[in-house]
Amino acid sequence: MSVKWEKTGKTTGELTFDISQDEIKLGLDQAFRRVKKNLRVPGFRKGHVSRVIFDQYYGEEALYEDALNIVLPNAYAAAVKEAKIKAVGQPQIQAVSMDKGKDWTMKAIVSVQPEVKLGDYKGLEVPKQNTRVYAKDIDAELNKRREQNAELVLKKDKAAKGDTVTIDYKGTIDGKAFEGGSAQNYSLELGSGAFIPGFEDQLIGHKAGDEVDVVVTFPKDYGAKDLAGKEAHFATKLHEVKSKQLPKLDDEFAKDVDDSVDTLDDLKAKIKKNLKDQKEKEAKNAIQQAAVEAAVKNAEIDEIPDAMIQEDIDTQLRQYLGNMQRQGIDPQTYYKLTNTNESQLRAQFAKDAAERVKINLVLETIADKENFKATKEEIDKEIKDLAKEYNMDEKTVRNTLSDDMLSHDITVRKAMDLVTDSAKQVAKSKFKEEKKSDK
């Protein structure tokens, strides 16, 4: 295969390559089989024309376009591999020559990954993370569980913040009712922020049986545009006021909230361990983020092609909507629930797309420099893990993802682990001083 690569810019170039006669023949044969079944030639039954008759009647050239579409993807991929370039996005390909009986010559305008010149990426200094669990952390978790297991008890006194009221309400704007503005026997915790700002506050200080005219203004960015920014009146009647009665903090409470423990001390010990695990996980994520960001900052990266940015946005969108669908929410339902559309979601992912691309480029370059490889055992484990995570059959995962794709993810992860594990934690005050000096 004759291949020529010529750079025309830092991340663009022209790739010229030939398609051999053997490949062309296979493409022509396949193209003929596709069109043969619909051919009508005088003297022949539909679909029973031989290749010789077709060439005499139409000419071999009639198959060139279909044949080219068949052979071009593999030919282009082989040319990219032989030229040892990292092409991104869709190339612009044009035929230079497609003469009968000769190799075809193609020219592709290609965008390629930018060159990355690594700086320091090992032993980077990152802010020290505190993973200590304090008594106040354990108390906060215990109080959270008491809140979750609290009983609501009727009270005759005035409603206070934190109480739960049962209400009827009917909303009007300019004297007219509006959709979704009314309900009966609605249970509302005062101070929860579940209603429009100001609504819950106006019920505080009232007792069961009271009728209250609640006046609020819908926020300007409210989801329902026909209500946004408008003043509404809610004729509201309180039926009940209930206060929370927290359970006593003792061994019985501990057993009620967690059947794996026997005493309150056991529950505290379990909470402490869980909080410790959580803090260590958060610390590792923070160290990883800081170390990788530092490695990217130390690297020199040429201008990133727009094709890489768009490819990242496409990937983020596909993964996000895929996660939604696994939860039973299709894209159209998601857009309706969130009052958004695909363009808005793409714009959201576009904000950090360039940074994500830079991170991936740096990690790929580190993996290459460190000569990281993915073993067969690691690829097999990756397939098992993905199948379990997405509740899929292992065979389906293997058919969906190539070994090259899996190897890429594994080696990039190894590069990330290298950067993270070699990082040195230092006092956060040092970073504050460095930021001041940078200004």
Secondary structure, 3 states (H helix, E strand, C coil): CCEEEEECCCCEEEEEEEECHHHHHHHHHHHHHHHHCCCCCCCCCCCCCCHHHHHHHCCHHHHHHHHHHHHHHHHHHHHHHHHCCCEEEEEEEEEEECCCCCCEEEEEEEEECCCEECCCCCCCEEECCCCCCCHHHHHHHHHHHHHHCCEEEECCCCCCCCCEEEEEEEEEECCEEEEEEEEEEEEEECCCCCCCCCCHHHHCCCCCCCEEEEEEECCCCCCCCCCCCCEEEEEEEEEEEEEEECCCCCHHHHHHHCCCCCCHHHHHHHHHHHHHHHHHHHHHHHHHHHHHHHHHHHCEECCCCHHHHHHHHHHHHHHHHHHHHHCCCCHHHHHHHHCCCHHHHHHHHHCCHHHHHHHHHHHHHHHHHCCCCCCHHHHHHHHHHHHHHCCCCHHHHHHHCCHHHHHHHHHHHHHHHHHHHCCEEECHHHHHHHHHHHC
